[in-house]
Amino acid sequence: MSTRRISPIFRLFPSLSDIAFLAPMLLLFAGLDGVKTMLGDGDTGWHIRAGDWMLANGRVPQTDMFSFTKSGEPWFAWEWLSDIILAVLHQRFGLAGPVFLGILLLSFTSLLLFRLCRRHTNNDLIAFGVTMLAVVASSIHWLARPHLFTFLLLAVSLHLLDRSYRNPRILWVFPPLVVLWTNLHGAFLVSIILLLTVGVGVFLHVVIGPDNLGLKAAWNRSRTYFSVAVACGAASLVNPYGWKLHVHIFRYLTERYHFEHIGEFQSLSFHAPVALFFEAMLLAGILAAGWSLSQRRFADALLLVSWLHMALVAGRNIPIYAMIAAPLVTRFLSEAMAALKTAPQVASIGKAVAALELFGIEFTKIDRIPRLYPTSGAAAILLFLLMLGAPVDATKLRSEYDSKRYPAGALSMLDGKRVFTNDEWGDYLIYKLYPKTKVFVDGRSDFYGGEFSLKYLDVMNGHWDWASFLSQYRVDAILLPADAPMATTLKATSGWKAVYDDHIAILFFASGGREKNLSGSNASLDLLSEAVKPDPHPGSIMELAKQPNSQQ
């Protein structure tokens, strides 16, 4: 079918690019919990308040201002530029501003990913299907937080790498991109890893590929990737903390506590709803890696295998793997269909594949005609609204923290109190009560460190020495989820009194002053000393704790 024979009316209808842009919105509001998904943890709150502080003070903070446990200690606000952007939007539009920005970042990421996948096939239906699979798999980490900037910048980086095979000079866009990336989110390291991986793959392709041109030719072909990676490393030093930021990130990423106790650092539970889509990308990635090796595309194979491994190790890497794998899987499927079409061993399958391929190619000719975007864009939005079907649940549209998950009802009773609560609610208290009230702990686990965080988990689990740890910080209020194990312990402990309980949060006040409370707590625990002994391996107990929220 020639594009000259296609009716002009098609220029009025949305293309697959339009639908790819709208897909995250559709998934968010029709398949997930809408705004509540984007505000699915409390970290957004402290990012906003950090941005507020920077706007008010005209500088990037060097020490902590949010906690009473580590107040004044060195703190790296390593996503400072994102924090300022979120704060500006919040001051103008409330929580709707950061949420809307997050949705836009997801939509543009989806669009760029589809256009990249489309470049690897002459069948847009394959490209669209793989893109949607990757988008759904990435929804495991859809939160209105700075890492959504990484999603978009990763999509841009993949476009640059794809074009670099024909024009290596385009790689020099990376260093200025990394300057921006470094100050938006700590995953700027991904760009350097990608450059090094592709550089090694290009080197191997020249040395042991079909041309077998030798080491000198391999170095000449791959050295630009390595040079740009070094330049990106230097560019990443352009941040308020210089090289100290890199040391801090290294310690953060190698801290054992995070891998043992923070959900997004751990492997995905394959019982999760999104696991099915990740499994599909996993299988497709394995097949694509094997196909790439057979075609001696070593860079593709290295990218797939390395990021597949990282996605299996930590759930936070799944979106990155899905995005990196999507264009490579698209090319594999397109080439595999072409091979099946002509394979004599599977003639019957080949005919069906040929028919599907022909339909896809004909559809692609229609889909790629230029659009009248004011009209087609309006049609795309109308299509989006129609696909939603019944009116959306109003709670999915409210730009506020879910009152069924956060202690909104207890806030009025916390003024002037030194409150112990879990780290996610600590984020929420920063958002709602800072600067009048400071927190015991919050979601900045890179700041609090493993040693402090383990002791915090001891308290959450009602460990034998919880009272002595809280006494160090003169805690006089404890705010817990109603079903927290520690709530049961406090109800049976003299010196603490439940003053509020709405079945979501339960609040305890010290009933007789801090000294009386703490001595009473210890006396109560002495009665149990024969039954409860100190655990020389506290990690075995802490694994029973509710996973604290993640950050950065």
Buried (B, 14 or more C-beta within 10 A) or exposed (E): EEEEEEEEEBBBBBBBBBBBBBBBBBBBBBEBBBBBBBBBBBBBBBBBBBBBBBEEEEEBBEEBBBBBBBEEEEBBBBBBBBBBBBBBBBEEBEBBBBBBBBBBBBBBBBBBBBBBBBBBBBBBBBBBBBBBBBBBBBBBBBBBBBBBBBBBBBBBBBBBBBBBEEEBEBBBBBBEBBBBBBBBBBBBBBBBBBBBBBBBBBBBBBBEBEEEBEEEBBEEBBBBBBBBBEBBBEBBBBBBBEEEBBEBBEEBBEBEBBBBBBBBBBEBEEEEEBBEBBEBBBEBBBBBBBBBBEBBBBBBBBBBBBBBEBBBBBBBBBBBBBBBBBBBBBBBBBBBBBEBBEEEEBEEEBEEBBEBBEEBBEBBBBBBEEBEBEEBBEBBBEBBEEEEEEEEEEBBEBBBBBEEBBBBBBBEBBEEBBBBBBBBBBBBBBBBBBEEBBBBBBBBBBBBBBEBBBBBBBBBBBBBBBBEBBBEBEBBBBBBBEEBBBBEBBEEBBBBBBEBBEEBBBBBBBBBEBEEBBBBBBEBBEEEEEEEEEBEEBEEBBEEBBBBBBBB
